[in-house]
């Protein structure tokens, strides 16, 4: 089976307090909501469905596709368990890899050490199988692996988003903004506004609330203007399927609703 058609847990992170609105978005896309925490929502889906979520979610930050959960007490345990994951199904030997983590383990004083052990486990397996290894570093320009390691419990994910989904792609000259796009979208959704009435935006600055409101009113997915996602670097990525999703999103978006009736 193609890796993009395999089903697993999808952990979707979000800003603190956004989760009720994120859960509503997930349900509206036809996926189940299995649990809701203050800063994340758990659902189930495939990597193809993760592509849909990356394109359409307004209030989330990252879509994490679970590869495996296991017990690991030491960095050596972590290395051994990660070495058993079939990374060759997801990462090309000539690709690029970055590893991020949340680590709360008594035997690890610096999360960067755990990240290094994880990276070594992945590239050592790939080098052993193919004779090649991906380049690696902190830039999220290739495959992004995230692992959550608290005490002895460890879960390993593919970060299908790469950069946070709050980076929409519509700011050509990014400046420091006081309000994240995902938080602005949640505030608008919380108000119940859907573009059927005028919106007064009393805030000055970078226009985040106005832009997010316009996207909501137009029913335009916020990911349409963004050109790079983590899932694009995975083996098995179907570019034609992605372009089909984008084409459907553009076709279904409303047009010209602000011509006479709305002022931002």
C-alpha positions as CSV (number, residue, x, y, z in Angstrom):
1,X,0.0,0.0,0.0
2,X,1.2,3.5,-0.8
3,X,2.3,5.2,2.4
4,X,0.0,8.2,1.7
5,X,-3.0,5.8,1.9
6,X,-2.0,4.3,5.3
7,X,-4.2,5.4,8.2
8,X,-2.8,6.5,11.5
9,X,-3.4,9.0,14.4
10,X,-3.2,12.6,13.4
11,X,-2.2,15.0,16.2
12,X,-3.0,18.6,15.2
13,X,-1.5,21.3,17.3
14,X,-2.9,24.8,17.8
15,X,-2.5,27.9,20.0
16,X,-3.7,27.5,23.5
17,X,-7.5,27.9,23.5
18,X,-8.0,27.3,19.8
19,X,-8.8,23.6,20.1
20,X,-12.7,23.9,20.2
21,X,-12.7,25.8,16.9
22,X,-10.1,23.5,15.5
23,X,-12.2,20.5,16.4
24,X,-15.2,22.0,14.6
25,X,-13.1,22.5,11.5
26,X,-11.9,18.9,11.6
27,X,-15.5,17.6,11.9
28,X,-16.6,19.8,9.0
29,X,-14.0,18.1,6.8
30,X,-15.5,14.7,7.7
31,X,-12.9,13.4,10.0
32,X,-13.5,12.1,13.6
33,X,-12.5,14.0,16.7
34,X,-11.1,11.5,19.2
35,X,-9.9,13.9,21.9
36,X,-9.6,17.6,22.5
37,X,-6.9,19.2,24.7
38,X,-6.0,22.8,25.3
39,X,-3.5,23.0,22.5
40,X,-4.2,20.0,20.3
41,X,-6.9,17.8,18.7
42,X,-6.5,14.1,18.0
43,X,-8.1,12.6,14.9
44,X,-7.5,9.7,12.5
45,X,-6.6,9.8,8.8
46,X,-4.2,9.1,6.0
47,X,-1.4,11.3,4.7
48,X,-3.7,12.2,1.9
49,X,-6.2,13.5,4.4
50,X,-3.3,15.3,6.1
51,X,-2.8,17.1,2.9
52,X,-6.4,18.3,2.9
53,X,-6.0,19.5,6.5
54,X,-2.9,21.4,5.7
55,X,-4.7,23.2,2.9
56,X,-7.9,24.0,4.7
57,X,-7.4,24.4,8.5
58,X,-7.5,27.9,9.7
59,X,-6.9,27.5,13.5
60,X,-4.3,24.7,13.6
61,X,-0.5,24.9,13.5
62,X,0.9,21.5,12.6
63,X,-0.5,18.2,11.4
64,X,1.5,15.3,12.9
65,X,1.2,11.8,11.4
66,X,2.0,9.1,14.0
67,X,4.5,6.5,12.9
68,X,5.0,4.6,16.2
69,X,4.7,4.8,20.0
70,X,7.0,2.9,22.3
71,X,8.8,2.9,25.6
72,X,12.3,4.4,25.8
73,X,14.2,5.0,29.1
74,X,17.6,6.1,27.7
75,X,19.0,7.8,24.6
76,X,20.3,4.3,23.6
77,X,16.7,3.0,23.9
78,X,15.5,5.8,21.7
79,X,18.2,5.1,19.1
80,X,17.3,1.4,19.0
81,X,13.5,1.9,18.7
82,X,13.9,4.5,16.0
83,X,16.2,2.3,14.1
84,X,13.3,-0.2,13.8
85,X,11.0,2.2,11.9
86,X,11.0,1.7,8.1
87,X,12.3,5.2,7.3
88,X,13.1,4.1,3.8
89,X,9.4,4.1,3.1
90,X,9.1,7.9,3.9
91,X,12.6,9.5,3.3
92,X,14.7,9.4,0.1
93,X,18.4,8.8,0.7
94,X,19.3,12.0,-1.2
95,X,16.7,14.1,0.6
96,X,16.9,16.5,3.6
97,X,15.9,15.7,7.1
98,X,15.3,17.8,10.2
99,X,14.4,16.5,13.7
100,X,12.4,18.4,16.3
101,X,11.2,17.3,19.7
102,X,9.6,17.8,23.1
103,X,11.8,16.0,25.7
104,X,11.1,15.6,29.4
105,X,13.3,12.7,30.4
106,X,15.4,12.6,33.5
107,X,18.4,11.2,31.7
108,X,18.5,13.9,29.0
109,X,19.6,17.4,30.1
110,X,19.6,18.9,26.6
111,X,16.9,18.1,24.0
112,X,19.5,18.7,21.3
113,X,21.3,15.6,22.4
114,X,18.1,13.5,22.0
115,X,17.5,15.1,18.6
116,X,21.0,14.1,17.5
117,X,20.5,10.5,18.6
118,X,17.2,10.4,16.7
119,X,18.8,11.8,13.6
120,X,21.6,9.3,13.8
121,X,19.2,6.4,14.1
122,X,17.3,7.5,11.0
123,X,20.3,8.2,8.8
124,X,22.2,5.2,9.9
125,X,19.3,2.9,8.9
126,X,19.0,4.6,5.5
127,X,22.7,4.5,4.9
128,X,22.8,0.8,5.8
129,X,20.0,-0.1,3.4
130,X,20.9,2.1,0.4
131,X,24.4,3.3,0.9
132,X,23.2,6.9,1.0
133,X,22.0,9.2,3.7
134,X,20.0,12.4,3.6
135,X,21.5,15.7,4.5
136,X,20.3,17.0,7.9
137,X,20.0,20.3,9.8
138,X,17.6,22.7,11.5
139,X,16.0,24.1,8.4
140,X,12.5,22.7,7.8
141,X,12.9,22.5,4.0
142,X,12.7,18.7,3.7
143,X,11.2,15.8,5.7
144,X,10.5,16.9,9.3
145,X,10.4,14.3,12.1
146,X,9.0,15.2,15.5
147,X,9.1,13.0,18.6
148,X,7.4,13.5,21.9
149,X,9.4,11.9,24.8
150,X,8.0,12.3,28.3
151,X,9.6,10.1,31.0
152,X,9.6,6.6,29.2
153,X,6.7,7.3,26.8
154,X,7.8,8.2,23.3
155,X,5.7,8.9,20.1
156,X,7.3,9.6,16.8
157,X,5.6,11.6,14.0
158,X,6.1,12.9,10.6
159,X,5.4,16.7,10.7
160,X,3.4,17.0,7.5
161,X,3.3,20.8,7.8
162,X,6.9,21.7,8.1
163,X,6.5,25.3,9.0
164,X,3.6,26.3,11.2
165,X,0.3,26.7,9.3
166,X,0.1,30.2,10.7
167,X,2.6,31.1,7.9
168,X,-0.1,31.5,5.2
169,X,2.1,32.8,2.5
170,X,0.2,36.0,1.8
171,X,2.8,38.3,3.5
172,X,5.5,39.0,0.9
173,X,7.5,41.1,3.3
174,X,6.9,39.5,6.7
175,X,7.1,41.8,9.7
176,X,6.6,41.2,13.4
177,X,2.8,40.9,13.9
178,X,1.1,41.2,17.3
179,X,-1.5,38.5,16.4
180,X,-1.0,35.1,14.8
181,X,-3.1,34.3,11.8
182,X,-4.5,31.2,13.5
183,X,-5.5,33.1,16.6
184,X,-7.2,35.8,14.4
185,X,-9.1,33.2,12.5
186,X,-10.3,31.5,15.8
187,X,-11.4,34.9,17.2
188,X,-13.5,35.5,14.0
189,X,-15.0,32.0,14.1
190,X,-15.8,32.4,17.8
191,X,-17.7,35.6,17.0
192,X,-20.0,33.6,14.6
193,X,-19.2,36.0,11.7
194,X,-19.3,34.3,8.3
195,X,-19.2,37.2,5.9
196,X,-23.0,37.8,5.8
197,X,-22.7,41.2,7.7
198,X,-20.2,44.1,7.6
199,X,-17.1,43.6,9.7
200,X,-15.6,46.4,11.7
201,X,-11.9,46.0,12.3
202,X,-10.8,48.5,15.0
203,X,-7.2,47.3,15.0
204,X,-4.4,48.9,13.1
205,X,-1.1,47.3,12.1
206,X,-0.6,44.4,9.7
207,X,-4.3,43.7,8.9
208,X,-4.3,40.1,10.1
209,X,-7.9,40.2,11.3
210,X,-9.2,41.8,8.1
211,X,-7.3,39.3,5.9
212,X,-8.4,36.3,7.8
213,X,-12.0,37.5,7.8
214,X,-11.8,38.0,4.0
215,X,-10.6,34.4,3.6
216,X,-13.4,33.1,5.8
217,X,-16.1,35.1,3.9
218,X,-14.8,33.9,0.6
219,X,-14.6,30.3,1.9
220,X,-11.0,30.3,0.6
221,X,-8.7,27.8,2.2
222,X,-5.8,29.6,3.9
223,X,-3.2,27.3,2.5
224,X,-3.8,28.2,-1.1
225,X,-1.1,30.8,-1.2
226,X,1.6,28.7,0.4
227,X,4.1,26.9,-1.8
228,X,5.9,24.5,0.7
229,X,4.7,21.8,3.1
230,X,6.6,19.0,4.8
231,X,4.5,16.3,3.1
232,X,5.8,17.4,-0.3
233,X,9.3,16.0,0.5
234,X,8.0,12.5,1.5
235,X,8.4,9.5,-0.8
236,X,5.2,8.7,-2.5
237,X,4.0,12.3,-2.6
238,X,1.4,12.6,-5.5
239,X,1.8,16.1,-7.0
240,X,-1.2,15.6,-9.2
241,X,-3.4,14.8,-6.3
242,X,-2.2,18.0,-4.5
243,X,-2.9,20.1,-7.6
244,X,-6.4,18.6,-7.8
245,X,-7.1,19.6,-4.2
246,X,-5.9,23.2,-4.9
247,X,-7.9,23.4,-8.1
248,X,-11.1,22.2,-6.3
249,X,-10.4,24.8,-3.5
250,X,-10.0,27.6,-6.0
251,X,-13.2,26.6,-7.9
252,X,-15.3,26.4,-4.8
253,X,-14.2,29.8,-3.3
254,X,-16.7,32.6,-3.6
255,X,-15.9,35.7,-5.7
256,X,-16.5,39.4,-5.5
257,X,-18.7,39.4,-2.4
258,X,-17.0,42.6,-1.0
259,X,-17.7,44.8,-4.1
260,X,-20.5,46.8,-2.5
261,X,-21.4,45.6,0.9
262,X,-18.2,45.2,3.0
263,X,-15.6,47.5,4.4
264,X,-12.5,46.4,6.2
